[in-house]
Amino acid sequence: MAGQVAHIFRHPIKSHGREELTEVTLTEGQTMPWDRRWAVAHEASKADGSEWVPCANFSRGSKAPGLMAIDAKVDDDSGTVTLTHPNLPLLKFDPDGNCQAFLDWVRPLMPKDRAKSAWVIRVPGRGMTDSDFPSISLNNLSSNQALSQRIGQELSPLRWRGNVWLDGLGAWEEFKWLGKTLRIGQAELYVKERIVRCLATTANPNTGKRDADTLKALNDGWGHQEFGVYAKVTKTGKIALGDTLQVL
């Protein structure tokens, strides 16, 4: 079946908001521009911004579900980020500058029994993806619908914090792409691995409250807790809404 690009998202600050786009230029060997450009280290983190480190070093939705309800918008010229949340006032700040206002803003969303958010880091040259290589996450709306039907409630695609969403495919067709190169718009990507999912996906992205056991549904229905795939950009090019997918 032919697939088309239905949604494109970037997540400027890891686990702290998403922004929908109509098009983006992907660059060979790099993450999506502005995606996970910054990450929020907690007080027990070993991250210092010098290199990629695993997600356990950061404040994230699996531990603090309230973070899942944040929306973000980047000013590409100034680098400032605007964050909104249903229970908090709007915040506009520069993640490369003094982040105290941000740390104060996000504090009410952090559980009392978790390490506090302490500082914001940026690793030059790459986004802080969960994968140890610069990745683009590809997701399938039909797989999301299949899981929604099993759970018995409509699941927002925002739960999965994906970069590119494709429509017009069979459910779980994306797992057949492992080891293959895809062409989407002008870009080409090599699919490296499935994405193992965490508790962040159990939180409603409108409310920040856990309301769906996505992991149990995946395990009971399909014997795994994987959703979507990680791909590496192998050819620079622009992708846009409506672009078609080709498996090369």
C-alpha angles and dihedrals in degrees: 000000000000118000131206132199108260102169138011121196136179125193108208096188114035110254091354107097145321135238125202119223135191095213141357138184113234119206125213112264095004139102120250110288110272092001111138086344087152133030131194113236117206126221093266094049125122093202116122101168095254097107145356115290132181122274093254087081093065142068105254146163096263090067100027110035092183088074090067092074095061121114120199138197126189126208099219092202101049100025092230119143126214116205129193132185130176092242101038138061120258114275127199118185147143110252089201091056135052105332100185092108089054093047089051091047096052096042096091090058094056119091114243092236095055131085110271122248105258113172144352120243136191125194111212114244102014146051120248097250120171088244118080089234127059101272143181114211117223120198137184123225091205091058089051089051092049090053091046090055092050093050093042097233135084111262118208113230086228089078089074098052090219128170103214125025121196128201132195096049134116117260112277092004088132091072089066090064096072110128092011134109120236130199115212114175106315096334131087126208134188113219110226110170149347119263115245108213132223140200092282088083092062091068123091107240091214096054107017089233124127108246109146130052096221094163094054091047092052093047095045095043103037108010097247141064098230126125126172129353138260117233135185120224109243099170126036116236148122124273124192141178110288096025114140128239122234124187106214 
